[in-house]
Amino acid sequence: MTVMVGDSVNTSSCHESRLLIVGLGLIGGSLAAALRVAGFQGQIAACDPDEQEIARGIEMGLIDSGGTQLAELVDDATMVVLAVPVLAMESVMANLAEALPNASADVVITDVGSTKATIRACAQRVFGQVPTNMVLGHPIAGSEKSGVAAANPRLYVDHKVILTPEPNVDRSALQRVRCLWKACGAEVLEMDVERHDQVLARTSHLPHLLAFSLVDTLARQDERLDIFRYAAGGFRDFTRIAGSDPVMWRDIFIANKEAVLASLDDFEAGLSRLRHAVEAGDSDALIATFDRASHARHYSTLY
Amino acid sequence: MTVMVGDSVNTSSCHESRLLIVGLGLIGGSLAAALRVAGFQGQIAACDPDEQEIARGIEMGLIDSGGTQLAELVDDATMVVLAVPVLAMESVMANLAEALPNASADVVITDVGSTKATIRACAQRVFGQVPTNMVLGHPIAGSEKSGVAAANPRLYVDHKVILTPEPNVDRSALQRVRCLWKACGAEVLEMDVERHDQVLARTSHLPHLLAFSLVDTLARQDERLDIFRYAAGGFRDFTRIAGSDPVMWRDIFIANKEAVLASLDDFEAGLSRLRHAVEAGDSDALIATFDRASHARHYSTLY
């Protein structure tokens, strides 16, 4: 057992004896890869509806075993990480609830979903309340690639993981989830569910909505996609962002609808102000806006 | 003399004996740096109102000489490259018109401005018409850095340079400007002024406007800039784009106002459609939009 002194934990230690990853895509696969690189000593199993993903995960040395049936895999897991798309979370939790009576007594459950209020609501519907051994979380990391083949052991290094524990959470469960992510090189933060969903709506969901919208609008106008040949710096970034997984993002916009629409309201008010400045040729207003925007980036922590 | 076979030009050949760069910032400095690396044999002079930039350019070995007075530098130039902000172009052209009677008989003039209709209009006002030895152009390359200190000899490698020659252009002047950019490793294209301004409004100016607007809106809301700490992938790209030079972009939005506002109209119509899909939780519409957007990127040539 590693000695802990206050909050000072050996960041490379995660002592789960058997981790079960449910959903073996980029996020789940990268978690397994990061743990392997960190010298994780436990077993890693995965559950995924796609048998080929399981086979690939074993072949890549990321997981020890796996299958398509959750009930058969949950028995001796000490930690279960739900890494499925947001809208698949409820049915997976329902399967988990059925299987849990057979599970280890000290099992801890966590997830990696990009929205937290809807996932908390799933847990409340399935379990009656969020179980005290469940710690909801969200690693702020990703890629335009998907699938276990794209697993990257450094995906979480120096990235933030936001945990959104309920007030009555079991403190040792929370600590074990913190250890899991610290072992992957991440910085672990905590905030409440509502704040998480508002912050992510503004800093992640809205930018993706704008990128999807701009690229789609141009693609509709330009059937031959000719103008995409001239993509300058700004647009190249937009097309890359808009290359993200459509199903994952459909789920996010449906799950975090209210916070996304509120942030969109604010954006549209700001865009309208800037539009008027362009229409009026208002040099001072344009410079003031661009100055403020260009300074703001210094507050953005690279990760 | 390099032998040319049809369009097959030795891409590293640019035979100007004296190049004068007016405006020694990132763009002008990178042009000098690229030519040096390509083994350019001619002299390179620069004119800039900032004496320190000239001194730095000489110290860095990018230019042979320079000064703050255009009239003193233009005499024996064989090619003049105007690399000043868009709204400074008219006064620079007026200075150039005064100095040109003393210039070499076969001097060629080109520019690097991000908008072409307003610069063509400057030339028409200053010279009565666009001189046949003037070839307007736009290298689609840049950086969030500025100043000659940020000069990068590879800035134009595999990037596109769009030339927008007038119908009555001197063909050898056009060919010499093509050679200049090919020597820097760029791909040189031609299109008319109006098409250039429309394409760039959509693929560069509008994305920058959206990034400036989003980052400014969030900075206004969040005085402590706390949410910038959680910047996820999409937002990090937006803050980087919004870190671009405020004066340069003020000029672009004033100079290309009509095309920018037209592209903004289209964008707002598309965003409104997407907003309704989010409000309605219309899964099919969201997936269709995201699918189209994510496929469009395959048409975007990386550079």
Boltz contact constraints between the chains, C-beta under 6 A:
constraints:
  - contact:
      token1: [A, 140]
      token2: [B, 232]
      max_distance: 6.0
  - contact:
      token1: [A, 142]
      token2: [B, 233]
      max_distance: 6.0
  - contact:
      token1: [A, 199]
      token2: [B, 227]
      max_distance: 6.0
  - contact:
      token1: [A, 199]
      token2: [B, 230]
      max_distance: 6.0
  - contact:
      token1: [A, 202]
      token2: [B, 218]
      max_distance: 6.0
  - contact:
      token1: [A, 202]
      token2: [B, 227]
      max_distance: 6.0
  - contact:
      token1: [A, 203]
      token2: [B, 227]
      max_distance: 6.0
  - contact:
      token1: [A, 203]
      token2: [B, 230]
      max_distance: 6.0
  - contact:
      token1: [A, 203]
      token2: [B, 231]
      max_distance: 6.0
  - contact:
      token1: [A, 203]
      token2: [B, 232]
      max_distance: 6.0
  - contact:
      token1: [A, 203]
      token2: [B, 235]
      max_distance: 6.0
  - contact:
      token1: [A, 204]
      token2: [B, 232]
      max_distance: 6.0
  - contact:
      token1: [A, 204]
      token2: [B, 234]
      max_distance: 6.0
  - contact:
      token1: [A, 207]
      token2: [B, 234]
      max_distance: 6.0
  - contact:
      token1: [A, 207]
      token2: [B, 235]
      max_distance: 6.0
  - contact:
      token1: [A, 207]
      token2: [B, 238]
      max_distance: 6.0
  - contact:
      token1: [A, 208]
      token2: [B, 234]
      max_distance: 6.0
  - contact:
      token1: [A, 210]
      token2: [B, 210]
      max_distance: 6.0
  - contact:
      token1: [A, 212]
      token2: [B, 290]
      max_distance: 6.0
  - contact:
      token1: [A, 212]
      token2: [B, 293]
      max_distance: 6.0
  - contact:
      token1: [A, 213]
      token2: [B, 270]
      max_distance: 6.0
  - contact:
      token1: [A, 213]
      token2: [B, 271]
      max_distance: 6.0
  - contact:
      token1: [A, 213]
      token2: [B, 274]
      max_distance: 6.0
  - contact:
      token1: [A, 214]
      token2: [B, 267]
      max_distance: 6.0
  - contact:
      token1: [A, 215]
      token2: [B, 293]
      max_distance: 6.0
  - contact:
      token1: [A, 215]
      token2: [B, 296]
      max_distance: 6.0
  - contact:
      token1: [A, 216]
      token2: [B, 289]
      max_distance: 6.0
  - contact:
      token1: [A, 216]
      token2: [B, 292]
      max_distance: 6.0
  - contact:
      token1: [A, 216]
      token2: [B, 293]
      max_distance: 6.0
  - contact:
      token1: [A, 217]
      token2: [B, 266]
      max_distance: 6.0
  - contact:
      token1: [A, 217]
      token2: [B, 267]
      max_distance: 6.0
  - contact:
      token1: [A, 217]
      token2: [B, 270]
      max_distance: 6.0
  - contact:
      token1: [A, 218]
      token2: [B, 202]
      max_distance: 6.0
  - contact:
      token1: [A, 219]
      token2: [B, 292]
      max_distance: 6.0
  - contact:
      token1: [A, 219]
      token2: [B, 296]
      max_distance: 6.0
  - contact:
      token1: [A, 225]
      token2: [B, 299]
      max_distance: 6.0
  - contact:
      token1: [A, 227]
      token2: [B, 199]
      max_distance: 6.0
  - contact:
      token1: [A, 227]
      token2: [B, 202]
      max_distance: 6.0
  - contact:
      token1: [A, 227]
      token2: [B, 203]
      max_distance: 6.0
  - contact:
      token1: [A, 228]
      token2: [B, 299]
      max_distance: 6.0
  - contact:
      token1: [A, 228]
      token2: [B, 300]
      max_distance: 6.0
  - contact:
      token1: [A, 229]
      token2: [B, 301]
      max_distance: 6.0
  - contact:
      token1: [A, 230]
      token2: [B, 199]
      max_distance: 6.0
  - contact:
      token1: [A, 230]
      token2: [B, 203]
      max_distance: 6.0
  - contact:
      token1: [A, 231]
      token2: [B, 203]
      max_distance: 6.0
  - contact:
      token1: [A, 231]
      token2: [B, 300]
      max_distance: 6.0
  - contact:
      token1: [A, 232]
      token2: [B, 140]
      max_distance: 6.0
  - contact:
      token1: [A, 232]
      token2: [B, 203]
      max_distance: 6.0
  - contact:
      token1: [A, 232]
      token2: [B, 204]
      max_distance: 6.0
  - contact:
      token1: [A, 233]
      token2: [B, 142]
      max_distance: 6.0
  - contact:
      token1: [A, 234]
      token2: [B, 204]
      max_distance: 6.0
  - contact:
      token1: [A, 234]
      token2: [B, 207]
      max_distance: 6.0
  - contact:
      token1: [A, 234]
      token2: [B, 208]
      max_distance: 6.0
  - contact:
      token1: [A, 234]
      token2: [B, 241]
      max_distance: 6.0
  - contact:
      token1: [A, 235]
      token2: [B, 203]
      max_distance: 6.0
  - contact:
      token1: [A, 235]
      token2: [B, 207]
      max_distance: 6.0
  - contact:
      token1: [A, 237]
      token2: [B, 237]
      max_distance: 6.0
  - contact:
      token1: [A, 238]
      token2: [B, 207]
      max_distance: 6.0
  - contact:
      token1: [A, 239]
      token2: [B, 297]
      max_distance: 6.0
  - contact:
      token1: [A, 239]
      token2: [B, 300]
      max_distance: 6.0
  - contact:
      token1: [A, 241]
      token2: [B, 234]
      max_distance: 6.0
  - contact:
      token1: [A, 242]
      token2: [B, 293]
      max_distance: 6.0
  - contact:
      token1: [A, 242]
      token2: [B, 294]
      max_distance: 6.0
  - contact:
      token1: [A, 243]
      token2: [B, 294]
      max_distance: 6.0
  - contact:
      token1: [A, 243]
      token2: [B, 297]
      max_distance: 6.0
  - contact:
      token1: [A, 246]
      token2: [B, 287]
      max_distance: 6.0
  - contact:
      token1: [A, 246]
      token2: [B, 290]
      max_distance: 6.0
  - contact:
      token1: [A, 246]
      token2: [B, 291]
      max_distance: 6.0
  - contact:
      token1: [A, 246]
      token2: [B, 294]
      max_distance: 6.0
  - contact:
      token1: [A, 249]
      token2: [B, 290]
      max_distance: 6.0
  - contact:
      token1: [A, 250]
      token2: [B, 283]
      max_distance: 6.0
  - contact:
      token1: [A, 250]
      token2: [B, 286]
      max_distance: 6.0
  - contact:
      token1: [A, 250]
      token2: [B, 287]
      max_distance: 6.0
  - contact:
      token1: [A, 253]
      token2: [B, 278]
      max_distance: 6.0
  - contact:
      token1: [A, 254]
      token2: [B, 281]
      max_distance: 6.0
  - contact:
      token1: [A, 257]
      token2: [B, 278]
      max_distance: 6.0
  - contact:
      token1: [A, 266]
      token2: [B, 217]
      max_distance: 6.0
  - contact:
      token1: [A, 267]
      token2: [B, 214]
      max_distance: 6.0
  - contact:
      token1: [A, 267]
      token2: [B, 217]
      max_distance: 6.0
  - contact:
      token1: [A, 270]
      token2: [B, 213]
      max_distance: 6.0
  - contact:
      token1: [A, 270]
      token2: [B, 217]
      max_distance: 6.0
  - contact:
      token1: [A, 271]
      token2: [B, 213]
      max_distance: 6.0
  - contact:
      token1: [A, 274]
      token2: [B, 213]
      max_distance: 6.0
  - contact:
      token1: [A, 278]
      token2: [B, 253]
      max_distance: 6.0
  - contact:
      token1: [A, 278]
      token2: [B, 257]
      max_distance: 6.0
  - contact:
      token1: [A, 281]
      token2: [B, 254]
      max_distance: 6.0
  - contact:
      token1: [A, 283]
      token2: [B, 250]
      max_distance: 6.0
  - contact:
      token1: [A, 286]
      token2: [B, 250]
      max_distance: 6.0
  - contact:
      token1: [A, 287]
      token2: [B, 246]
      max_distance: 6.0
  - contact:
      token1: [A, 287]
      token2: [B, 250]
      max_distance: 6.0
  - contact:
      token1: [A, 289]
      token2: [B, 216]
      max_distance: 6.0
  - contact:
      token1: [A, 290]
      token2: [B, 212]
      max_distance: 6.0
  - contact:
      token1: [A, 290]
      token2: [B, 246]
      max_distance: 6.0
  - contact:
      token1: [A, 290]
      token2: [B, 249]
      max_distance: 6.0
  - contact:
      token1: [A, 291]
      token2: [B, 246]
      max_distance: 6.0
  - contact:
      token1: [A, 292]
      token2: [B, 216]
      max_distance: 6.0
  - contact:
      token1: [A, 292]
      token2: [B, 219]
      max_distance: 6.0
  - contact:
      token1: [A, 293]
      token2: [B, 212]
      max_distance: 6.0
  - contact:
      token1: [A, 293]
      token2: [B, 215]
      max_distance: 6.0
  - contact:
      token1: [A, 293]
      token2: [B, 216]
      max_distance: 6.0
  - contact:
      token1: [A, 293]
      token2: [B, 242]
      max_distance: 6.0
  - contact:
      token1: [A, 294]
      token2: [B, 242]
      max_distance: 6.0
  - contact:
      token1: [A, 294]
      token2: [B, 243]
      max_distance: 6.0
  - contact:
      token1: [A, 294]
      token2: [B, 246]
      max_distance: 6.0
  - contact:
      token1: [A, 296]
      token2: [B, 215]
      max_distance: 6.0
  - contact:
      token1: [A, 296]
      token2: [B, 219]
      max_distance: 6.0
  - contact:
      token1: [A, 297]
      token2: [B, 239]
      max_distance: 6.0
  - contact:
      token1: [A, 297]
      token2: [B, 243]
      max_distance: 6.0
  - contact:
      token1: [A, 299]
      token2: [B, 225]
      max_distance: 6.0
  - contact:
      token1: [A, 299]
      token2: [B, 228]
      max_distance: 6.0
  - contact:
      token1: [A, 300]
      token2: [B, 228]
      max_distance: 6.0
  - contact:
      token1: [A, 300]
      token2: [B, 231]
      max_distance: 6.0
  - contact:
      token1: [A, 300]
      token2: [B, 239]
      max_distance: 6.0
  - contact:
      token1: [A, 301]
      token2: [B, 229]
      max_distance: 6.0
